[in-house]
């Protein structure tokens, strides 16, 4: 391997270009190709002048001969593109979800392990210092935990078009849900047992078998339960797009996001999806008289990283995994677990029945 890690970026939408900017900012990487179906028509010269562009993935792999591939395409290509990168001898940074089915996800992980390749899945919240603190505080609350999270996005114009394109492959609770179910799994470190979900199709602009609003409930083997809600579209409410609460026997911890009260900060603004602003810690301890023994504590989160900063942290993690030959077994299994929950939720919406996990 050369001194610089030669990286091919595949998919040049919001996430692909965010990761490309991270590679440009890091001296350890060299972008050897940018690939998308419309790569030659994109105005990229300001930042990426002189970097080869490709409109065919297989040709890009063969011509650029990368050490690693960053895959940020539509979810229906994730498993296939990752396997082809492994076959070409490259490590992979893969945007979530890992695949469209649990079986495909397991095949991808098995191939990574068999060929000794590194696979990092883009769970951006894992690299956010405030979310790391949120998980740690949740783990202090005792068991069982009650976890309440959502991410509704009121979208129009190009963002609504992106959402409609995504819904050709998956629902909002699958696409966004893997992030927050991953956080729930980290908080409980328990095995998910059962999922029940409901959904609604609120637009004639999406496929008749798809829904753009859904919510799920998941039960864990330690007694913990989780609720997650996600909706996309011009009809969605801005009132409660960002709920992040965890409740346990010893109290609760909540993310307080001031963006909710800012009329200029929209729910489809990607930076607002990771901001926490502050954590509110509440203790359930009572005095002998029955009043609360402790006042709530607000932990202010200052100098939070923005979306591009988080992408750079993800790529540093990817680089370290390769250079230090780190064991990513748990990381990959976690990606399978969170995917299994949201796909079970999808199945539950369509069947009307609870789904029990293996």
C-alpha angles and dihedrals in degrees: 000000000000121000090258118054107244107221132190114203114209119191117030103207126111097304097038093053091043090056091043089056088051091053091049090053094050119075091205092069134067118192107221097177146007115211134189136126090261100031095129093054096051120101099236103133095104092069106012105036111154096019113124117251127208134187095192120063098208091050090048091054093048096044101041097039093203128196088218140012128215108208116199101154130124112301095249090070099044100095095042095046092047093051091049090051091051090049088053090054097254132133116231139226104194127191114227138301099054092213143336094260136031090238091056091046091053090049091052092050092046091053091049090052095043093051096039093241127149118241119187118181118211102249094154096183090065088068097049112102093211093051089048088055090046091056092048093050091048090053089058094060097080127235142337103036127204109208122193119185139153143165115195116177125202101207137179138164115008093356091055088049090053090050091050090050090051091050089060084074107023147358127257092254089056099043098044097021096071089069095053097037086053088056091049091051090050091050095050102027083204134128116262111234112175139013131196123180143171131199144181135210105223100172137054088211093078130068114286091240094050130082128207097200126052144153131196139195121205130190124207130205092247091060094260119138133198136199124198130179130186134171135169132197149066091289097058121115122246091202099088109012096131119050119155115165133150121190127190138162091274097050138280144282124210135184111234109205116188091195088081090070096043111095090199094057110079126202091239091059103114093212091059090059093070103032117108104171091186145000119225112210118198126186121209092206113128132200123237087264091056099251124122112282095208135037119236115268121220114205109200115216107212130186093016115187117253124230095273091046089054091050088054090051089051090052091049088055089050092049093049092049090056100040095043095038090232122190108250097178094114092043092054094044090051089055090053092048096052091045091051091055097050093043089051087052090052090051091048092053091054097041100037089225135108114257121220116212126226 
